[in-house]
Amino acid sequence: MQKSAFALIVLTSAAVLPLALIATVAPGPTLADEAELAGQDTQFLAKAIISGRGEVELSQIATQKASQPQVKQFAERMVKDHTAVNDKLMNEAQRHKIKTTGTYGTPPLEPNEKAQMTKEQLEGLSGDKLDKAYMQRMIQDHVQAVALFQDEAKNGKDTQLRDLASSTLPALQDHLKQAREIGVQVGVEG
């Protein structure tokens, strides 16, 4: 009886061992890896990049066409600040292997059709109308950005993304405050 029990253990071990070796040699992507990549952090990253790129595009128009000096200065700051943050976000996207064409359920990392329409509308404006439309959009965009970054800073799972969101948040809050102040000056409520 002892010999047959021993033989059964040896045979079972011999069958399980090669499977264990195969699993450690060629693991491939697991569902856990995909779930992590498709989680809140990845969605935050995609939304933040898309929003940031859109803000830079609109701000570039305002730097050229704004009639009020404070609007033009604000637009220049937005180009500078958001380009710097966008670079950090893109580095994180590369770290997470997110492609600009979209990955694991994230959208392409480019402004969408609605953002393109907003850009075209802004390009068609000039003078006070452009200043008002631009500042209204900056107020709206920064309200959304502050909420997005606050949520990631509080609930993000990836330490580096959570830290990036936390460290960026004060600048976004300052942008929103300044956008509202300039908005009042040019006749926008928000």
C-alpha positions as CSV (number, residue, x, y, z in Angstrom):
1,M,0.0,0.0,0.0
2,Q,2.8,2.4,0.8
3,K,4.6,1.7,-2.5
4,S,1.4,2.4,-4.5
5,A,0.7,5.7,-2.6
6,F,4.4,6.7,-3.2
7,A,4.1,5.8,-6.9
8,L,0.9,7.9,-7.2
9,I,2.6,10.9,-5.6
10,V,5.6,10.6,-7.9
11,L,3.4,10.2,-11.0
12,T,1.3,13.2,-10.0
13,S,4.4,15.3,-9.3
14,A,5.9,14.4,-12.7
15,A,2.7,15.5,-14.4
16,V,2.3,18.8,-12.5
17,L,6.0,19.9,-12.7
18,P,6.1,20.4,-16.4
19,L,2.9,22.4,-16.3
20,A,4.4,24.6,-13.6
21,L,7.6,25.1,-15.7
22,I,5.6,26.0,-18.8
23,A,3.6,28.6,-16.8
24,T,6.7,30.3,-15.5
25,V,8.6,30.2,-18.8
26,A,5.9,31.7,-21.0
27,P,3.3,33.5,-18.9
28,G,1.9,35.9,-21.5
29,P,-0.5,38.7,-20.6
30,T,-3.0,37.8,-17.8
31,L,-6.5,39.0,-17.2
32,A,-5.1,40.8,-14.1
33,D,-2.6,42.7,-16.3
34,E,-5.4,43.7,-18.7
35,A,-7.7,44.7,-15.9
36,E,-5.0,46.9,-14.3
37,L,-4.3,48.6,-17.7
38,A,-8.0,49.2,-18.4
39,G,-8.6,50.5,-14.9
40,Q,-9.2,54.0,-13.6
41,D,-5.6,55.0,-13.9
42,T,-5.6,54.3,-17.7
43,Q,-8.9,56.1,-18.2
44,F,-7.6,59.1,-16.2
45,L,-4.4,59.2,-18.3
46,A,-6.4,59.1,-21.6
47,K,-8.8,61.8,-20.5
48,A,-6.1,64.0,-19.1
49,I,-4.0,63.8,-22.3
50,I,-7.0,64.4,-24.6
51,S,-8.1,67.4,-22.5
52,G,-4.6,68.8,-22.2
53,R,-3.9,68.6,-25.9
54,G,-7.3,70.3,-26.6
55,E,-6.4,73.1,-24.2
56,V,-3.1,73.7,-25.9
57,E,-4.7,73.8,-29.3
58,L,-7.3,76.3,-28.2
59,S,-4.8,78.4,-26.3
60,Q,-2.5,78.5,-29.4
61,I,-5.4,80.2,-31.3
62,A,-6.0,82.6,-28.4
63,T,-2.3,83.6,-28.3
64,Q,-2.6,84.7,-32.0
65,K,-6.1,86.2,-32.0
66,A,-7.0,87.4,-28.5
67,S,-7.8,91.1,-28.3
68,Q,-7.3,91.6,-24.5
69,P,-3.7,91.4,-23.2
70,Q,-4.8,89.4,-20.1
71,V,-6.5,86.8,-22.3
72,K,-3.4,86.5,-24.5
73,Q,-1.1,86.2,-21.5
74,F,-3.4,83.5,-20.0
75,A,-3.4,81.6,-23.3
76,E,0.5,81.7,-23.4
77,R,0.6,80.4,-19.8
78,M,-1.9,77.6,-20.8
79,V,0.3,76.6,-23.8
80,K,3.4,76.5,-21.6
81,D,1.9,74.8,-18.5
82,H,-0.2,72.2,-20.3
83,T,2.5,71.3,-22.8
84,A,4.7,70.5,-19.8
85,V,2.0,68.4,-18.1
86,N,1.1,66.7,-21.4
87,D,4.8,65.6,-21.7
88,K,4.7,64.0,-18.3
89,L,1.3,62.4,-19.0
90,M,2.7,61.0,-22.3
91,N,5.7,59.5,-20.5
92,E,3.2,57.8,-18.2
93,A,1.2,56.5,-21.2
94,Q,4.4,55.1,-22.6
95,R,5.2,53.5,-19.3
96,H,1.8,51.9,-19.3
97,K,2.2,50.9,-23.0
98,I,-0.8,53.0,-24.1
99,K,-0.5,53.9,-27.7
100,T,-1.8,57.2,-29.2
101,T,-4.2,55.2,-31.3
102,G,-5.8,53.9,-28.1
103,T,-5.1,50.7,-26.0
104,Y,-7.2,48.4,-23.9
105,G,-10.4,50.4,-24.2
106,T,-8.9,53.8,-24.1
107,P,-9.8,56.2,-26.9
108,P,-7.2,57.6,-29.3
109,L,-5.2,60.2,-27.4
110,E,-6.3,63.0,-29.7
111,P,-9.0,65.6,-29.3
112,N,-12.4,64.2,-30.5
113,E,-14.8,65.6,-33.1
114,K,-16.5,67.9,-30.5
115,A,-13.1,69.4,-29.6
116,Q,-12.3,69.8,-33.3
117,M,-15.6,71.7,-33.8
118,T,-14.9,73.9,-30.8
119,K,-11.5,74.6,-32.3
120,E,-13.0,75.5,-35.7
121,Q,-15.6,77.8,-34.1
122,L,-12.9,79.6,-32.1
123,E,-10.8,80.0,-35.2
124,G,-13.8,81.7,-36.9
125,L,-14.0,84.3,-34.1
126,S,-12.1,87.5,-33.4
127,G,-12.0,90.4,-30.9
128,D,-14.2,90.3,-27.9
129,K,-16.2,87.3,-29.2
130,L,-13.0,85.2,-29.3
131,D,-11.9,86.4,-25.8
132,K,-15.3,85.5,-24.3
133,A,-15.6,82.1,-26.1
134,Y,-12.0,81.2,-25.2
135,M,-12.3,82.2,-21.5
136,Q,-15.7,80.4,-21.2
137,R,-14.2,77.2,-22.6
138,M,-11.1,77.5,-20.3
139,I,-13.4,77.8,-17.3
140,Q,-15.4,74.8,-18.3
141,D,-12.3,72.7,-19.2
142,H,-10.6,73.6,-15.9
143,V,-13.6,72.7,-13.8
144,Q,-13.5,69.3,-15.5
145,A,-9.7,69.0,-15.2
146,V,-9.7,69.9,-11.5
147,A,-12.4,67.2,-10.8
148,L,-10.5,64.6,-12.9
149,F,-7.2,65.2,-11.2
150,Q,-8.8,65.4,-7.7
151,D,-10.4,62.0,-8.3
152,E,-7.1,60.4,-9.5
153,A,-5.2,62.0,-6.6
154,K,-7.7,60.5,-4.2
155,N,-8.6,57.2,-5.8
156,G,-5.8,56.3,-8.2
157,K,-4.1,52.9,-7.8
158,D,-0.8,53.7,-9.6
159,T,1.5,55.6,-7.2
160,Q,3.2,57.6,-9.9
161,L,0.0,58.7,-11.6
162,R,-1.6,59.5,-8.2
163,D,1.5,61.6,-7.3
164,L,1.5,63.3,-10.7
165,A,-2.2,64.2,-10.3
166,S,-1.6,65.5,-6.7
167,S,1.4,67.6,-7.8
168,T,-0.5,69.0,-10.9
169,L,-3.7,69.8,-9.0
170,P,-2.6,73.2,-7.4
171,A,-1.6,74.6,-10.8
172,L,-5.0,73.5,-12.3
173,Q,-6.8,75.1,-9.5
174,D,-4.8,78.3,-10.0
175,H,-5.6,78.1,-13.7
176,L,-9.3,77.9,-12.9
177,K,-9.2,80.8,-10.5
178,Q,-7.3,82.9,-13.0
179,A,-9.7,81.9,-15.8
180,R,-12.7,82.9,-13.7
181,E,-11.1,86.3,-12.9
182,I,-10.2,87.0,-16.5
183,G,-13.6,85.7,-17.6
184,V,-15.3,88.3,-15.4
185,Q,-13.1,91.0,-16.9
186,V,-14.2,90.1,-20.4
187,G,-17.8,89.6,-19.6
188,V,-18.0,85.8,-18.9
189,E,-19.7,84.4,-15.9
190,G,-18.4,81.1,-14.5
